[in-house]
Amino acid sequence: MKFRTFFVCTAALFCGAFLAGCSKPPSLPVLQQIEYSNLADADTQNLLSDLLQNAGVSDLRIQTFFEHVQKFNSAVDPAWLTTGFETAKPLDLKYDPYSMQDVWAEKYGTFPGWNCRITACGLFGDFITVTGEADFDAAEDTLFMDYETLDTDPEALCGDKRQKFDALFAPVKTTNTTDIPTHLKTIQQEWKRRGLSFVADDKIRLISVVLHDQFSETDNSLMIGHVGVMLPTSDAVYFVEKVAFQEPYRLLKFKNRTELSDYLMLKYDNSWGQDTAHTFIMDNANLMDGWRILEEPTDSNG
């Protein structure tokens, strides 16, 4: 049995280097460097606040988000966080994740904190609608830590009912195939059955990293293993995320959506050598423009 979906918000999974079948021309090089901030300074906080306000995110959601950022950043060693925007290789970290978890636990005990899903839903909730009371399987086995946080801090969803969170993030049953169009259609149809839809707005988009888990030949599921909010502008594509429960917030700046795709695929596509489909990335309810699969790394020793 594979437990990838639960842990994917807590670790970066290395995949590889060049493209093999994509929606952008092969002349675009694979992302080699990222520009990011941990929102520990006034300038980047003001930048993100302006982007969110311009996109129509409510004051309550922005305030709640930055309260969580402040609580996290004040709990960890400042040396682990950026000063403004910094550059790094896509998978490089300034901190040891285990040390960061220990420091968080010293201050907050058993409270797990906020992860990617809770953070994104808190920010993006006004752009998600759920109608009806569709019945679907509970997600206690995969979202139990999310629920622990929401039980302790129900205000993290900024007034939204748990139903909206569950409709978006509860796993979706799928078939045993590596065909991504099949999985994409499956999750789209299931979201529609659940009454889940998105408010279209070019200034803000929900970017979801969808993982295929295969527990057996007859037991397959799709789950949003990582998620963040994209804020496109005329000259950049910004992406805000919480890396993991006890890892930092990030505001990243990319030139285009393909760079964002590469960043997420390098971290979360661990399908190589398995009988599962590649990770794919959704923009609201559709495949993200610019998404591409990266080629499996080769063994230089033959």
C-alpha positions in Angstrom: 0.0 0.0 0.0 1.2 3.5 -0.9 0.8 6.4 1.5 2.2 9.1 -0.8 -0.8 11.4 -0.7 -0.6 12.0 3.1 3.1 12.8 3.1 3.4 14.8 -0.1 2.7 18.1 1.6 5.7 17.4 3.9 8.4 16.5 1.5 9.9 17.5 -1.9 10.2 14.5 -4.2 12.9 14.7 -6.8 11.9 13.8 -10.4 14.1 14.9 -13.2 15.2 17.2 -15.9 13.8 17.6 -19.4 10.4 17.5 -21.0 8.7 14.6 -22.7 5.4 15.6 -24.1 4.0 18.9 -23.0 1.8 21.8 -23.8 4.7 24.3 -24.4 7.4 24.4 -27.0 10.5 22.3 -26.2 12.6 25.4 -26.7 11.7 26.4 -23.1 14.5 25.2 -20.8 13.6 23.3 -17.6 13.6 25.4 -14.6 17.0 25.7 -12.9 16.4 28.4 -10.3 13.5 29.8 -8.3 13.0 33.2 -6.9 11.1 33.1 -3.6 10.3 34.7 -0.3 9.1 33.3 3.0 7.2 36.5 3.7 9.3 37.5 6.7 9.7 41.1 5.6 7.3 44.1 5.1 8.1 44.5 1.4 7.1 41.0 0.3 4.1 41.0 2.7 2.9 44.3 1.2 3.4 42.9 -2.3 1.4 39.8 -1.7 -1.3 41.8 0.2 -1.7 44.1 -2.8 -1.9 41.1 -5.2 -4.6 39.5 -3.1 -6.6 42.7 -2.7 -6.4 43.3 -6.4 -7.7 39.8 -7.0 -10.7 40.4 -4.8 -9.7 38.3 -1.8 -11.6 39.5 1.3 -9.9 41.5 4.1 -10.8 38.7 6.6 -9.0 36.0 4.5 -5.9 38.2 4.0 -5.8 39.1 7.7 -6.2 35.4 8.7 -3.4 34.3 6.3 -0.9 36.9 7.5 -1.7 36.0 11.2 -0.7 32.4 10.4 2.4 33.6 8.6 3.4 35.7 11.6 2.8 32.9 14.0 4.9 30.5 12.0 7.8 32.8 11.2 8.1 34.0 14.8 8.3 30.4 15.9 11.3 29.4 13.9 14.9 30.5 13.5 15.1 33.7 11.3 18.2 32.3 9.7 16.0 29.6 8.1 13.9 32.2 6.3 14.6 34.5 3.3 15.3 38.2 3.5 13.1 39.5 0.8 13.3 37.5 -2.4 16.2 35.1 -2.7 17.2 32.7 -5.4 17.9 28.9 -5.1 17.8 25.7 -7.0 14.2 24.4 -7.1 14.6 21.7 -4.4 17.1 23.5 -2.2 16.2 24.4 1.4 17.7 26.9 3.9 16.6 24.7 6.8 16.4 21.2 8.1 12.8 20.1 8.0 13.1 17.9 11.1 14.7 20.7 13.1 12.0 23.1 12.0 9.3 20.6 13.1 11.0 20.2 16.5 11.1 24.0 17.0 7.4 24.3 16.1 6.5 21.5 18.5 8.4 23.2 21.3 6.1 26.2 21.0 2.8 24.7 19.9 2.9 21.2 21.2 0.7 18.7 19.3 -1.1 21.4 17.2 0.1 20.5 13.7 -0.3 24.0 12.2 -1.6 24.9 8.8 -0.7 23.1 5.6 -1.1 23.7 1.9 -4.7 22.7 1.7 -6.0 24.7 4.6 -4.0 27.7 3.5 -5.2 27.6 -0.1 -8.8 27.0 0.9 -8.6 29.9 3.4 -7.4 32.3 0.7 -9.4 31.0 -2.2 -12.6 30.1 -0.5 -14.7 33.0 -2.0 -13.9 31.6 -5.5 -15.2 28.1 -4.7 -18.9 27.2 -4.6 -20.5 24.0 -3.5 -24.2 23.4 -4.1 -26.3 20.6 -2.8 -25.4 17.9 -0.3 -23.7 15.3 -2.5 -22.7 12.1 -0.7 -19.1 11.0 -1.0 -16.7 8.9 1.0 -15.2 10.6 4.1 -11.5 11.4 3.9 -10.5 10.7 7.5 -7.7 8.3 6.5 -5.9 10.8 4.3 -6.9 14.2 5.8 -6.8 13.4 9.5 -4.1 16.0 10.2 -6.0 18.6 8.3 -9.1 17.8 10.4 -7.1 18.0 13.6 -6.1 21.6 12.7 -9.6 22.5 11.6 -11.0 21.1 14.9 -8.6 23.2 16.8 -8.8 26.3 14.6 -12.1 26.3 12.7 -11.6 29.9 11.8 -8.8 28.9 9.5 -11.4 28.5 6.7 -12.7 32.1 7.3 -16.3 31.2 7.8 -16.5 28.4 5.1 -18.2 25.2 6.1 -16.2 22.0 6.2 -18.3 20.7 3.3 -16.4 23.0 0.9 -13.1 21.7 2.1 -14.2 18.1 1.9 -15.7 18.5 -1.6 -12.4 19.8 -2.9 -9.9 17.7 -1.1 -11.6 14.3 -0.4 -10.0 11.6 -2.6 -11.7 10.7 -5.9 -12.0 7.1 -6.9 -10.5 6.3 -10.3 -9.5 3.5 -12.6 -6.3 1.6 -12.9 -4.7 3.5 -15.7 -1.7 5.8 -16.4 -3.8 7.8 -18.9 -4.0 11.3 -17.6 -6.9 12.5 -19.7 -9.0 9.7 -18.1 -8.0 10.8 -14.6 -8.7 14.4 -15.5 -12.1 13.6 -16.8 -12.8 11.5 -13.7 -12.0 14.2 -11.2 -13.9 16.8 -13.2 -17.0 14.6 -13.3 -16.7 13.9 -9.6 -16.4 17.5 -8.6 -19.4 18.3 -10.7 -21.3 15.5 -8.9 -20.3 17.0 -5.6 -21.6 20.4 -6.7 -18.2 21.9 -6.7 -17.4 24.8 -9.1 -15.0 27.7 -9.4 -15.6 31.4 -9.9 -13.6 32.4 -13.0 -11.2 35.2 -12.4 -8.0 35.7 -14.3 -6.3 37.5 -11.4 -6.4 34.5 -9.1 -6.4 30.7 -9.7 -6.3 27.6 -7.6 -3.3 25.4 -8.7 -3.7 21.8 -7.6 -1.2 19.0 -7.8 -3.1 15.8 -8.4 -1.6 12.5 -7.4 -2.7 9.0 -8.5 -2.5 6.4 -5.7 -2.8 2.7 -6.5 -3.5 0.6 -3.4 -4.4 -2.4 -5.6 -5.5 -3.1 -9.1 -9.1 -2.4 -8.1 -8.5 0.4 -5.6 -7.2 3.6 -7.2 -7.7 7.2 -6.2 -6.8 10.7 -7.1 -6.0 13.3 -4.5 -4.8 16.9 -4.3 -1.4 16.3 -2.6 -0.3 19.9 -2.8 -2.1 23.1 -3.7 -1.5 26.8 -3.8 -2.8 30.1 -5.2 -1.6 31.5 -8.5 -1.7 35.3 -9.0 -0.8 36.2 -12.6 0.3 39.7 -13.5 1.3 41.4 -16.7 5.0 40.6 -16.1 5.1 37.6 -13.7 3.3 34.6 -12.4 3.2 34.6 -8.6 2.4 31.5 -6.5 1.7 31.5 -2.8 1.9 28.2 -0.8 2.4 26.7 2.6 5.1 24.1 2.0 3.9 21.8 4.7 2.4 21.7 8.2 5.6 22.6 9.9 7.5 24.1 7.0 7.4 27.8 5.8 5.1 29.9 3.7 6.4 30.8 0.2 5.7 33.5 -2.3 7.4 32.5 -5.6 7.8 34.6 -8.7 8.0 32.9 -12.1 8.2 34.2 -15.7 5.4 31.9 -16.9 3.2 29.0 -16.1 5.6 26.4 -17.5 8.2 27.5 -14.9 5.6 27.0 -12.2 4.8 23.6 -13.6 8.4 22.6 -13.6 8.8 23.7 -10.0 5.8 21.6 -8.9 6.6 18.6 -11.0 10.2 18.5 -9.8 8.9 18.3 -6.3 5.9 16.1 -6.5 6.1 13.8 -9.6 7.4 10.5 -8.1 5.7 8.2 -10.6 8.9 6.9 -12.1 9.2 3.1 -11.9 5.6 2.8 -10.5 2.3 1.7 -12.1 0.7 5.0 -11.5 0.0 8.0 -13.7 2.3 11.0 -13.7 1.3 13.8 -11.4 -0.7 16.4 -13.2 -1.5 20.0 -12.4 -5.0 21.6 -12.5 -5.8 25.3 -12.8 -9.2 25.5 -11.1 -11.1 22.7 -12.8 -8.9 22.3 -15.9 -5.5 21.1 -16.8 -3.0 24.0 -16.2 -1.8 25.8 -19.3 2.0 25.2 -19.5 1.9 21.9 -17.5 4.4 19.4 -18.8 5.9 16.1 -17.8 9.6 16.1 -17.1 11.8 13.3 -18.3 13.0 10.6 -16.0 16.7 11.2 -14.9 19.2 8.8 -16.5 21.9 6.9 -14.7 25.2 8.4 -15.8 27.0 5.2 -14.8 25.0 3.2 -17.3 
